[in-house]
Amino acid sequence: MRTILKSLVLGSVATVALAASARADCGEVTITEMNWASSSVVTAVAKFLMEEGYGCDVTAVPSDTVPAVTSVAETGRPDIVTELWINSAPQYVELEKEGKVETLGAVLSDGGEEGWFVPAYLVEEHPELATIDGVLANPALVGGRFHNCPEGWGCRTKNDNLKVAYGFEEAGMEVFDHGSGETLATSMASAYEDRQPWFGYYWKPTSLLGRYDMVKVDMGEYDAERHACIAREDCRNPQKTDFQTAEVLTGVTTDFAEREPEIASMMSKLSFTNDQMGGLLAWQEANKASAEEVAVKFLSENPDVWGAWLNDEAREKLAPLLNR
């Protein structure tokens, strides 16, 4: 399947290669490739479109949130920072205030989601499990256990505070602290495959929530002040609050936005829903595919989506893909 998809894309692009090179006026572009799966897919898709649609010479720069923003602050590179989780990058906000960077848009249109989940088949049988009050009133229906994050994860601190706020002990809800992300994921997968109860923390977009139909438990309203407290280990009086939905953005340096406005325009439209990205990540895991192969799958199957991101010239260059 991967070979067929890749051949289709490369074969189509070959038919417009001469036209692309003849009209190429985009220069060198640097773009982050953060060290997690969804970001690598975003970068692979963006790189393909910039190279084949706009004639750019693109370099993907392996990075992480803080190093990427620090690099932009100190050197003005890379030109494009994408899948930037803004709640982990306070320095980026300062750079934007200083006029050094410009936010183009939300690359994950739903934002990054985290929370407490139960399998959809449980909610179908017991609708009350869609809310935290229903879960804690019926702990046996979810296995009587909450699957917690490993030590050292930010979500572990939040969950340890929230279990007090929501009264897990009083409700008879056991908390199982996982030793790694792998065991946390395995616990959900094993339960789902056997249609057993499961209740715990997870986040998306991820391959796991792309593969399994899980329902995010309604924890009530999000409260910024309460959330700020439960994110600290020294939160003395944790109160009930939902998790914050994280903005996940694409930003560029202001110099790049002025130099390459057509690329900036395209990147401002390049966006995925969590369901789209989760499905791609699930396919990637099942097929042991690279980010480039996932990009090929997306490009081959969704020309109506990414075609709307392009300007007229790029759309003409990639017409064989769009009209196949």
PLY file of the C-alpha trace (Angstrom):
ply
format ascii 1.0
element vertex 324
property float x
property float y
property float z
element edge 323
property int vertex1
property int vertex2
end_header
0.00 0.00 0.00
2.78 2.44 0.91
4.63 1.71 -2.34
1.50 2.22 -4.42
0.64 5.52 -2.73
4.15 6.83 -3.02
4.32 5.87 -6.72
1.05 7.65 -7.43
2.28 10.88 -5.86
5.76 10.83 -7.32
4.45 9.86 -10.75
2.00 12.74 -10.78
4.57 15.24 -9.60
7.00 14.15 -12.31
4.55 15.31 -14.96
4.75 18.89 -13.67
8.38 18.99 -12.56
9.54 21.13 -15.49
6.82 23.68 -14.98
7.54 23.80 -11.27
11.24 24.44 -11.71
10.67 26.96 -14.46
8.47 29.14 -12.28
10.10 28.49 -8.90
10.74 31.74 -7.13
10.67 30.55 -3.53
14.09 30.36 -1.91
15.36 28.40 1.08
12.92 27.63 3.87
13.55 26.10 7.28
10.72 24.46 9.21
10.63 22.65 12.53
10.08 18.93 12.84
9.19 18.46 16.48
10.06 15.13 18.06
6.57 13.62 18.18
4.54 11.79 15.56
1.83 14.31 14.65
4.34 17.12 14.19
6.45 14.97 11.86
3.37 14.36 9.71
2.51 18.08 9.61
6.07 18.90 8.56
6.15 16.19 5.89
2.92 17.47 4.34
4.05 21.11 4.48
7.47 20.26 3.05
5.95 18.42 0.09
3.56 21.25 -0.75
6.24 23.92 -0.42
8.71 22.01 -2.60
6.38 20.70 -5.29
3.78 23.46 -5.30
5.88 26.55 -4.63
9.37 25.49 -5.70
10.98 26.02 -2.28
14.20 24.46 -1.06
13.00 23.16 2.32
15.05 21.94 5.27
13.26 20.24 8.17
14.98 21.05 11.46
14.59 18.43 14.21
13.57 20.21 17.40
11.31 20.46 20.43
9.11 23.27 21.71
11.50 25.20 23.94
14.66 24.78 21.80
12.74 25.84 18.67
11.45 29.05 20.24
14.85 29.77 21.80
16.47 29.36 18.39
14.01 31.79 16.81
14.70 34.30 19.60
18.49 34.05 19.26
19.01 33.47 15.54
15.74 34.23 13.75
15.61 30.63 12.49
13.87 28.38 11.70
11.54 30.38 9.49
8.48 28.30 10.38
7.61 26.77 13.75
4.65 24.44 13.48
2.70 22.32 15.95
3.73 24.74 18.67
1.85 23.95 21.90
1.52 27.49 23.14
0.92 26.54 26.79
4.47 25.12 26.84
6.08 28.11 25.13
5.72 31.33 27.17
8.77 32.80 25.39
6.88 32.65 22.09
4.22 35.00 23.46
6.94 37.51 24.33
8.48 37.23 20.85
5.06 37.92 19.33
4.65 41.02 21.50
8.07 42.19 20.33
7.04 41.76 16.70
9.63 39.06 15.97
7.12 36.32 15.15
3.64 36.17 13.68
1.02 33.53 14.42
-0.54 32.18 11.22
-3.22 29.89 12.58
-4.13 26.74 14.49
-2.47 23.71 12.89
-4.67 21.51 15.10
-8.04 23.17 14.69
-9.52 21.51 17.81
-6.48 22.33 19.90
-4.64 19.75 21.93
-7.04 17.87 24.22
-6.34 16.07 27.45
-8.69 14.62 29.98
-10.28 11.53 31.49
-11.70 8.95 29.10
-13.92 5.86 29.12
-14.67 3.50 26.19
-17.68 4.46 24.06
-19.19 0.99 24.49
-19.46 1.62 28.24
-21.27 4.92 27.68
-23.64 3.23 25.23
-24.59 0.73 27.94
-24.46 3.22 30.81
-24.99 6.84 29.62
-24.33 8.17 33.12
-20.62 7.36 32.63
-20.32 10.33 30.27
-19.96 12.59 33.34
-17.54 12.45 36.25
-20.44 12.45 38.72
-21.82 9.35 37.00
-18.43 7.64 37.01
-17.80 8.27 40.71
-21.31 7.19 41.61
-20.70 3.89 39.79
-16.98 3.04 40.15
-17.56 -0.67 39.55
-18.84 0.06 36.02
-15.41 1.41 35.03
-13.46 -1.29 36.85
-13.09 0.65 40.09
-9.73 1.99 38.94
-8.34 5.22 37.52
-5.32 4.81 35.23
-2.94 7.63 36.11
0.09 9.12 34.33
3.66 8.08 35.12
5.76 10.00 37.63
7.41 13.07 36.09
4.66 13.85 33.60
2.83 17.16 33.96
-0.51 15.33 33.88
0.54 13.29 36.94
0.64 16.44 39.05
-2.75 17.55 37.73
-4.35 14.16 38.28
-2.90 13.78 41.77
-4.52 17.08 42.71
-7.78 16.41 40.89
-8.28 13.01 42.53
-8.48 14.91 45.82
-10.76 17.61 44.41
-13.22 15.07 42.99
-13.08 12.77 46.03
-11.76 9.57 44.48
-10.99 7.99 47.86
-14.45 8.73 49.23
-16.03 7.26 46.08
-13.98 4.06 46.35
-11.99 4.76 43.18
-8.54 3.14 43.26
-5.75 5.04 41.51
-3.19 3.01 39.58
-0.01 4.97 38.84
1.54 3.68 35.64
5.29 3.36 35.41
5.48 4.42 31.77
3.47 5.78 28.88
3.67 2.36 27.25
1.89 0.59 30.10
-0.76 3.32 30.24
-1.43 2.87 26.51
-1.38 -0.93 26.79
-3.92 -0.88 29.60
-6.39 1.03 27.42
-5.73 -1.08 24.32
-6.10 -4.39 26.18
-9.33 -3.29 27.84
-10.78 -2.02 24.60
-9.91 -5.13 22.61
-11.62 -7.29 25.27
-14.49 -4.78 25.74
-13.65 -4.47 29.42
-14.10 -1.44 31.72
-11.42 1.27 31.64
-11.19 4.78 33.08
-8.13 6.99 32.94
-6.15 9.86 31.56
-5.17 10.29 27.92
-4.75 12.98 25.29
-5.19 13.60 21.58
-4.33 13.62 18.81
-2.69 10.24 19.35
-2.70 6.97 17.46
-4.52 5.28 20.35
-7.49 7.65 20.32
-7.42 7.51 16.55
-7.87 3.76 16.73
-10.31 3.41 19.63
-13.64 5.15 20.18
-13.22 6.74 23.59
-15.49 9.30 25.26
-14.01 12.26 27.11
-15.70 12.40 30.49
-17.46 15.68 31.25
-15.61 17.06 34.28
-17.54 20.33 34.43
-16.31 23.79 33.53
-12.69 24.77 32.99
-11.52 27.36 35.50
-8.20 29.06 34.73
-7.33 29.89 38.34
-8.16 26.42 39.60
-6.28 24.83 36.70
-3.20 26.92 37.47
-3.28 25.55 41.03
-3.74 21.87 40.14
-0.78 22.14 37.74
1.45 22.80 40.78
2.72 20.17 43.20
2.18 22.60 46.09
-1.52 23.23 45.33
-2.90 23.31 48.89
-6.60 23.34 48.13
-7.27 21.70 44.75
-10.70 22.44 43.30
-12.73 20.83 40.54
-11.91 21.96 36.99
-11.73 20.53 33.51
-8.42 20.39 31.67
-7.42 23.29 29.47
-7.61 22.90 25.71
-4.18 23.85 24.41
-3.73 26.11 21.41
-1.50 24.36 18.87
-0.21 26.90 16.37
1.92 27.59 13.35
4.13 30.65 13.68
6.67 32.29 11.40
9.29 34.95 11.81
8.05 38.34 10.65
10.98 38.53 8.22
9.86 35.30 6.58
6.22 36.41 6.38
7.35 39.52 4.50
9.78 37.60 2.28
7.45 34.70 1.40
3.85 35.89 1.79
2.45 33.09 -0.40
4.05 30.42 1.77
2.82 32.20 4.90
-0.68 32.25 3.41
-0.55 28.53 2.63
0.75 27.66 6.10
-2.01 29.74 7.70
-4.56 27.37 6.11
-2.70 24.11 6.72
-4.71 22.55 9.54
-5.93 19.16 10.76
-8.75 18.17 13.07
-7.90 15.81 15.91
-9.96 13.09 14.25
-8.05 13.51 10.96
-4.67 13.42 12.67
-5.65 10.61 15.03
-6.73 8.47 12.07
-3.45 9.13 10.29
-1.42 8.25 13.38
-3.38 5.05 13.89
-2.68 4.06 10.26
0.99 4.94 10.73
1.31 2.70 13.76
-0.58 -0.19 12.17
1.59 -0.04 9.03
4.89 0.92 10.72
5.00 3.83 8.29
7.29 6.84 8.21
5.99 10.40 8.46
6.63 10.81 4.73
4.51 7.75 3.97
1.70 9.10 6.15
1.94 12.38 4.23
1.61 10.44 0.97
-1.52 8.74 2.28
-3.06 12.07 3.33
-2.18 13.80 0.05
-3.49 10.93 -2.04
-6.80 10.64 -0.23
-7.64 14.27 0.59
-6.97 16.51 -2.45
-10.11 18.53 -1.70
-8.70 19.41 1.73
-5.16 20.43 0.89
-6.08 21.83 -2.52
-7.93 24.61 -0.72
-4.71 25.62 1.02
-2.86 26.46 -2.22
-2.64 29.57 -4.38
-3.57 29.35 -8.06
-0.03 28.72 -9.31
0.66 25.92 -6.84
-2.74 24.42 -7.59
-1.82 24.36 -11.30
1.49 22.66 -10.57
-0.19 19.97 -8.52
-3.22 19.62 -10.81
-2.45 15.95 -11.66
-2.81 15.10 -7.97
-5.85 17.27 -7.44
-7.75 16.01 -10.48
-6.76 12.35 -10.46
0 1
1 2
2 3
3 4
4 5
5 6
6 7
7 8
8 9
9 10
10 11
11 12
12 13
13 14
14 15
15 16
16 17
17 18
18 19
19 20
20 21
21 22
22 23
23 24
24 25
25 26
26 27
27 28
28 29
29 30
30 31
31 32
32 33
33 34
34 35
35 36
36 37
37 38
38 39
39 40
40 41
41 42
42 43
43 44
44 45
45 46
46 47
47 48
48 49
49 50
50 51
51 52
52 53
53 54
54 55
55 56
56 57
57 58
58 59
59 60
60 61
61 62
62 63
63 64
64 65
65 66
66 67
67 68
68 69
69 70
70 71
71 72
72 73
73 74
74 75
75 76
76 77
77 78
78 79
79 80
80 81
81 82
82 83
83 84
84 85
85 86
86 87
87 88
88 89
89 90
90 91
91 92
92 93
93 94
94 95
95 96
96 97
97 98
98 99
99 100
100 101
101 102
102 103
103 104
104 105
105 106
106 107
107 108
108 109
109 110
110 111
111 112
112 113
113 114
114 115
115 116
116 117
117 118
118 119
119 120
120 121
121 122
122 123
123 124
124 125
125 126
126 127
127 128
128 129
129 130
130 131
131 132
132 133
133 134
134 135
135 136
136 137
137 138
138 139
139 140
140 141
141 142
142 143
143 144
144 145
145 146
146 147
147 148
148 149
149 150
150 151
151 152
152 153
153 154
154 155
155 156
156 157
157 158
158 159
159 160
160 161
161 162
162 163
163 164
164 165
165 166
166 167
167 168
168 169
169 170
170 171
171 172
172 173
173 174
174 175
175 176
176 177
177 178
178 179
179 180
180 181
181 182
182 183
183 184
184 185
185 186
186 187
187 188
188 189
189 190
190 191
191 192
192 193
193 194
194 195
195 196
196 197
197 198
198 199
199 200
200 201
201 202
202 203
203 204
204 205
205 206
206 207
207 208
208 209
209 210
210 211
211 212
212 213
213 214
214 215
215 216
216 217
217 218
218 219
219 220
220 221
221 222
222 223
223 224
224 225
225 226
226 227
227 228
228 229
229 230
230 231
231 232
232 233
233 234
234 235
235 236
236 237
237 238
238 239
239 240
240 241
241 242
242 243
243 244
244 245
245 246
246 247
247 248
248 249
249 250
250 251
251 252
252 253
253 254
254 255
255 256
256 257
257 258
258 259
259 260
260 261
261 262
262 263
263 264
264 265
265 266
266 267
267 268
268 269
269 270
270 271
271 272
272 273
273 274
274 275
275 276
276 277
277 278
278 279
279 280
280 281
281 282
282 283
283 284
284 285
285 286
286 287
287 288
288 289
289 290
290 291
291 292
292 293
293 294
294 295
295 296
296 297
297 298
298 299
299 300
300 301
301 302
302 303
303 304
304 305
305 306
306 307
307 308
308 309
309 310
310 311
311 312
312 313
313 314
314 315
315 316
316 317
317 318
318 319
319 320
320 321
321 322
322 323
